[in-house]
Amino acid sequence: MNITNPKYPGISVETGYDNANPQDAGMVRVDEDGVYAVRQFLEDNAPAGYSFHLNLALNNSGAKPAKVPLRIFWAESNYDYCRDYMYIGYDAGQAWRMLATQAAQGVTEMQIVVPPGRHLLCCHPKFDVGDYLALLDRFGGTAPFERIVAARSAENRVIACLRCGNPAGRKLVVTTRAHGYETAGAYCLAGWFAYAAAQPDRVAEIMNQLNLYFFPMINVDAVAHGNCCLAPTGVNFGRELAVRGGEDAGARGLVDFIDGLQPEFYLDMHNNTGPHLSDAFRSDDAGLLAAFAARAPDRSRDQKVWGAGQVKWDEGSILTACRRQFNTLPMLTEFPWYARAPGDMAEHGREFFNTLLPLLADWQV
């Protein structure tokens, strides 16, 4: 649905597509002064700390750029201090640039230059269901990867992983996109997939020792609906997967698949919305944290330093369940987008996995 603006002929704000937030065109209106007033959508019962998803298309059917005013009403105001940047994805998200913004009392006032064409305004570079399926198609039939459908979501979308390595090796499960807005992990995985496919000799030793299962998007229904955190069933895939699987077909199927693997290692990848300058690597194994910190790649050109620390896992998390049932070594990352373009995040993922995977190949659980 396109919402036109009489003060700006040829300009419209579009919503209602895959991963858009808000989905409801009624949450976008034009004020008397010609300002687009946009209300962010945060699903019922979602914690306020997850209200970091926005995805709007800005259309300009004219021949010249136009400067358009927007007023964004966030679902909460506690995290205004984190809303000092957004991203514009030119040409429907083909090229991303970070924008400096400011929020006060839950509102961001901004003007944005809209070139001719269709462009996206997002909290972070988007990675929608179409991008996920394209990633599976790109690498699913390319050595060293094979595509495995682990489950189907409550709305019958595919929850799939890319497997590689030695089937007899120790198993590592990597999941990302437990929460709808967190796109960093998928870009990290894409960066390492491209590296492994292009340079198989460099990952041969890892492949001989580990059996790797990479899930680029587990909460696929949430992403399709443009939700910030929860699946449409209300399940929080990051914190409740192990205890509320019976309420969501995708969660149940995913848990059954992972339980069948009984993995030695499990990494869950998330965004970090603040602090902006720290990449976080977390585990409850002090030895692993120390070993990783000694080898962590220098990401200072992304304006990042590493923070490695122990963490108390949520009781309903699948990390907790795997730790108790199978003595799985749990890990979690939180990588901020701030100052990064998609290519930077892909490079970060490549460097991160090229550090972590050799470490795990030799690690004794």
Rosetta blueprint (number, residue, H / E / L):
1 M L
2 N E
3 I E
4 T E
5 N L
6 P L
7 K L
8 Y L
9 P L
10 G L
11 I E
12 S E
13 V E
14 E E
15 T L
16 G L
17 Y L
18 D L
19 N L
20 A L
21 N E
22 P L
23 Q L
24 D L
25 A H
26 G H
27 M H
28 V E
29 R E
30 V E
31 D L
32 E L
33 D L
34 G L
35 V L
36 Y E
37 A E
38 V E
39 R E
40 Q L
41 F L
42 L L
43 E L
44 D L
45 N L
46 A L
47 P L
48 A H
49 G H
50 Y H
51 S L
52 F L
53 H L
54 L L
55 N E
56 L E
57 A E
58 L E
59 N E
60 N E
61 S L
62 G L
63 A L
64 K L
65 P L
66 A E
67 K E
68 V E
69 P E
70 L E
71 R E
72 I E
73 F E
74 W L
75 A L
76 E L
77 S L
78 N L
79 Y L
80 D H
81 Y H
82 C H
83 R L
84 D L
85 Y E
86 M E
87 Y E
88 I E
89 G E
90 Y H
91 D H
92 A H
93 G H
94 Q L
95 A E
96 W E
97 R E
98 M E
99 L E
100 A E
101 T L
102 Q L
103 A E
104 A E
105 Q L
106 G L
107 V E
108 T E
109 E E
110 M E
111 Q E
112 I E
113 V E
114 V E
115 P L
116 P L
117 G E
118 R E
119 H E
120 L E
121 L E
122 C E
123 C L
124 H L
125 P L
126 K L
127 F L
128 D L
129 V H
130 G H
131 D H
132 Y H
133 L H
134 A H
135 L H
136 L H
137 D H
138 R H
139 F H
140 G H
141 G L
142 T L
143 A L
144 P L
145 F L
146 E E
147 R E
148 I E
149 V E
150 A E
151 A E
152 R E
153 S L
154 A L
155 E L
156 N L
157 R L
158 V E
159 I E
160 A E
161 C E
162 L E
163 R E
164 C E
165 G E
166 N L
167 P L
168 A L
169 G L
170 R E
171 K E
172 L E
173 V E
174 V E
175 T E
176 T E
177 R L
178 A L
179 H L
180 G L
181 Y L
182 E L
183 T L
184 A H
185 G H
186 A H
187 Y H
188 C H
189 L H
190 A H
191 G H
192 W H
193 F H
194 A H
195 Y H
196 A H
197 A H
198 A H
199 Q L
200 P H
201 D H
202 R H
203 V H
204 A H
205 E H
206 I H
207 M H
208 N H
209 Q H
210 L E
211 N E
212 L E
213 Y E
214 F E
215 F E
216 P L
217 M L
218 I L
219 N L
220 V H
221 D H
222 A H
223 V H
224 A H
225 H H
226 G L
227 N L
228 C L
229 C L
230 L L
231 A L
232 P L
233 T L
234 G L
235 V L
236 N L
237 F L
238 G L
239 R L
240 E L
241 L L
242 A L
243 V L
244 R L
245 G H
246 G H
247 E H
248 D L
249 A H
250 G H
251 A H
252 R H
253 G H
254 L H
255 V H
256 D H
257 F H
258 I H
259 D H
260 G H
261 L H
262 Q L
263 P L
264 E L
265 F E
266 Y E
267 L E
268 D E
269 M E
270 H E
271 N E
272 N L
273 T L
274 G L
275 P L
276 H L
277 L L
278 S E
279 D E
280 A E
281 F E
282 R E
283 S E
284 D L
285 D L
286 A H
287 G H
288 L H
289 L H
290 A H
291 A H
292 F H
293 A H
294 A H
295 R H
296 A L
297 P L
298 D L
299 R L
300 S H
301 R H
302 D H
303 Q L
304 K L
305 V E
306 W E
307 G E
308 A E
309 G E
310 Q E
311 V L
312 K L
313 W L
314 D L
315 E L
316 G L
317 S L
318 I H
319 L H
320 T H
321 A H
322 C H
323 R H
324 R H
325 Q H
326 F H
327 N L
328 T L
329 L E
330 P E
331 M E
332 L E
333 T E
334 E E
335 F E
336 P L
337 W L
338 Y L
339 A L
340 R L
341 A L
342 P H
343 G H
344 D H
345 M H
346 A H
347 E H
348 H H
349 G H
350 R H
351 E H
352 F H
353 F H
354 N H
355 T H
356 L H
357 L H
358 P H
359 L H
360 L H
361 A H
362 D L
363 W L
364 Q L
365 V L
